[in-house]
């Protein structure tokens, strides 16, 4: 339920997430998790849900590669 609520919030407020090195990708922190997403005028795309207790290098790889 937590991720559903966070995704609905981000869908209404897509610029709320933290910017990444990739202009179109943002990260919204939800407790120990990061909701990684991109959006355009019509859609929100959840790219990953990442447990931030893992090695942060994995997150960098997710955000910088596509």
C-alpha positions in Angstrom: 0.0 0.0 0.0 2.9 2.3 0.8 4.3 2.2 -2.8 0.8 2.6 -4.3 0.3 5.8 -2.2 3.8 7.1 -3.1 3.3 6.4 -6.8 -0.1 8.2 -6.8 1.5 11.2 -5.0 4.4 11.3 -7.5 1.9 11.0 -10.4 0.2 14.1 -9.1 3.5 15.9 -8.2 6.2 14.5 -10.5 8.8 17.2 -9.8 8.8 16.3 -6.1 11.5 13.6 -6.5 15.2 14.4 -6.2 16.9 15.1 -9.5 19.6 12.6 -10.7 22.4 13.0 -13.2 19.9 12.0 -15.9 17.5 14.9 -16.4 14.4 12.8 -17.0 14.9 10.4 -14.0 14.0 11.3 -10.4 14.1 9.5 -7.1 11.5 9.7 -4.3 12.6 8.3 -0.9 10.0 6.1 0.9 11.4 4.9 4.2 14.3 2.6 3.4 13.3 2.5 -0.3 13.8 4.7 -3.3 11.1 4.9 -6.0 13.0 5.6 -9.2 10.9 7.0 -12.0 10.7 9.2 -15.1 7.7 11.1 -16.5 6.4 13.0 -19.4 3.3 15.1 -20.0 1.1 12.1 -20.1 2.7 9.2 -18.2 4.7 8.2 -15.2 7.1 5.3 -15.5 8.4 3.5 -12.4 11.8 2.2 -13.3 12.7 0.6 -10.0 12.0 0.3 -6.4 15.4 0.1 -4.6 16.1 -0.9 -1.0 18.5 1.8 0.1 20.2 -0.5 2.6 21.9 -2.2 -0.3 25.2 -1.2 -1.8 24.6 2.3 -3.2 26.6 1.5 -6.3 23.7 -0.6 -7.5 21.4 2.4 -7.3 23.9 4.5 -9.3 24.0 1.8 -12.0 20.1 1.8 -12.2 19.9 5.5 -12.4 22.8 6.0 -14.9 22.0 3.1 -17.3 18.9 2.7 -19.3 
